[in-house]
Amino acid sequence: FNVCTGQTTTLERLAETVMHVAGVHKRIEAGAPGGFGPHRRIATSNRIKTAMGLEFTSLDKGMKPTIEWYRHALEQ
């Protein structure tokens, strides 16, 4: 299953969101030399929504508990 919002999200947007939710303010250097991989990927979560009756939240809301989990795990 794909678990996603079905909206295109760039790696730069993902980094910005993670830093915003984590309360970190650093400069993002986009387009670093040696970068590789696809420019973008588009996926939908229709199969998992249908099979399991799930609904998903925004990237911002979803990153908050993820960051809290990592902070807690790293404290151990």
C-alpha positions as CSV (number, residue, x, y, z in Angstrom):
1,F,0.0,0.0,0.0
2,N,1.0,3.6,-0.6
3,V,0.4,5.8,2.5
4,C,0.4,9.4,1.3
5,T,-1.7,12.5,0.8
6,G,-1.9,12.1,-2.9
7,Q,-0.4,15.5,-3.3
8,T,3.0,16.2,-4.7
9,T,5.5,17.2,-2.0
10,T,9.0,18.1,-2.8
11,L,11.9,17.1,-0.5
12,E,12.5,20.8,0.1
13,R,8.9,21.1,1.4
14,L,9.3,18.0,3.5
15,A,12.5,19.4,5.1
16,E,10.8,22.8,5.7
17,T,7.8,21.1,7.3
18,V,9.9,18.9,9.6
19,M,12.0,21.9,10.7
20,H,8.9,24.0,11.3
21,V,7.2,21.4,13.4
22,A,10.4,20.6,15.3
23,G,11.0,24.3,16.0
24,V,14.3,24.3,14.2
25,H,15.3,27.3,12.1
26,K,18.2,26.5,9.7
27,R,18.9,27.4,6.1
28,I,18.0,24.7,3.6
29,E,20.5,24.3,0.8
30,A,18.5,22.9,-2.1
31,G,20.0,21.5,-5.2
32,A,23.2,20.2,-3.6
33,P,25.8,18.8,-6.0
34,G,25.6,15.1,-6.5
35,G,21.8,15.0,-6.0
36,F,20.1,12.1,-7.8
37,G,16.8,10.3,-8.1
38,P,13.5,11.2,-9.6
39,H,12.4,14.9,-9.7
40,R,9.1,13.9,-8.2
41,R,6.9,10.9,-7.5
42,I,3.1,10.9,-7.4
43,A,1.3,8.3,-5.4
44,T,-2.2,7.9,-4.1
45,S,-3.5,6.2,-1.0
46,N,-6.7,5.1,-2.6
47,R,-6.1,1.3,-2.1
48,I,-5.4,1.5,1.6
49,K,-8.3,4.0,2.2
50,T,-10.7,1.6,0.5
51,A,-9.3,-1.6,2.1
52,M,-9.1,-0.3,5.6
53,G,-11.5,2.7,5.6
54,L,-8.7,5.1,6.7
55,E,-8.4,8.8,6.3
56,F,-5.2,10.7,6.4
57,T,-4.1,14.0,7.9
58,S,-1.9,16.8,6.5
59,L,1.9,16.6,6.4
60,D,2.2,19.2,9.2
61,K,-0.1,17.4,11.6
62,G,1.4,14.0,10.8
63,M,4.9,15.1,11.4
64,K,4.2,16.4,14.9
65,P,3.8,12.9,16.6
66,T,6.6,11.5,14.5
67,I,9.0,14.1,15.7
68,E,7.8,13.7,19.3
69,W,8.4,9.9,19.0
70,Y,12.0,10.4,17.6
71,R,12.8,13.0,20.4
72,H,11.5,10.6,23.0
73,A,13.4,7.6,21.5
74,L,16.7,9.5,21.3
75,E,16.4,10.5,24.9
76,Q,16.5,6.8,25.9
